[in-house]
C-alpha cells in the first residue's frame, strides 16, 4: 500500500510506503498540483494537473510527458473504457485527451 500526498510549497509529491511507515520517494514540480489521478492499479502511472495549465504524465521512473490545456484546470478524471483523460477548467468545456491517440478530441459542453 502506498499513500500519495501533494504539497504547495515547494510544489511536490511524496509517496509513503504504509507497510514500512517510510518515505518511498518524492518529486518536485514547477507549479502547484491542482489535482492528480493514478492511472494504474498501483502508483506507477499517474497524471498531474498543475496550476500553470500543464498536465504532466509520470511513470515510476519520473516525468514522461508534459502537455498544456487552453484554460486553467480545476479537476481531472480518467475514463478507462475509452482511455480518455477528462479535464474541466474555468469555462463550460470539458476537454478530452485521448491517451490512445495522443491528441485532444472535441470538447464536451457542460453549459
N, C-alpha and C positions, 0 to 999 in steps of 0.2 A: 504494500500500500504506500502511495506517495501523495503528499499534500503539496499543492502548488499555491504560492502566495505572490501577490504583486505589491509593490510599494511605490510611493510617489517621489521621494527624494533620498537618494538619486533614483531615477526610474529603473526598477529592477524586478527580476523574478527570482524567487527562491523555491527550491524543491527540497522537501524534507522526507526522509525515509522513516515511516512511522514504526516499523518493526525495531529499528535500531535507535530511534529517537535522535537522529543526527541530520545534519545538513548534507544533502546529496550533491547539489550544485547550485550555482547562481549565475544569472545572465543579466547584463545591463543593456538598457535601451537608450535611444536618443531622445525619446519623448515618453510621456506618461502613458501607461497602459490603461485604456478605457474599458476594454472587455477582452476576454480570451475564451477560446474553445479548444478542447482536446479532441483531435480528430481520430485517434485510435483507441483501442481498448485500454492501453496503458498511457503513460505520459510521453511517449517517444515521438508523437506527431501532434503539433499544436499550431494554432494560428492566433495572432495577437493584433488587436485593433488599437492603434496608437492615436494620441491626441493631435498629432501633426498630419492627419488624414492618410497615414500609411498603414498598410496591412503587412505584417511580417509572418512568414511561414518558417517554422523551426522543426528540426528533427533532433534526435538525441545527440548529434554531433555539433549542433549550433544552428545559426541562421542559414536558411536555404534560399529564400527568395523574398523580395520586397516589392510591393506594388502600391499604388495610391488610388484613392477614391475621390470623386468630384466634390463631395461635401464632407464636413466634419462628421464622423461616425459616432453613434451613440450606443449601438449594440450590434451583435452579430450572432448568427446561428448557422448550423451546418445541417443540411438535408442529405443524409447518406443515400437515399434511394436514387437521387439524381446527381449526386456528388456536386452539389451547388453550395456555395457559401452565400448566405443572405446577409446584406449589410444595410442597416437602417441608419439614416442620418437626420440632419436638421430639416429636410424637406419631406414632401409626401411620397417620394420614390423609395423603393426598397431595391437596392442594386443586387444583381445576381452575378456571381463569379463562378463560372464552370471550372471546376478543378480537373475535369477530364480533358476539356478542350484547352484550358489555359487562357480563356478570354471572357470578357464581360458579355452577358446576354441582355436582352431587352429588359429594362427595369419594370418592376411591378408598381402600380399606382395604388397607394393606400388611402388617397383622399377622396 
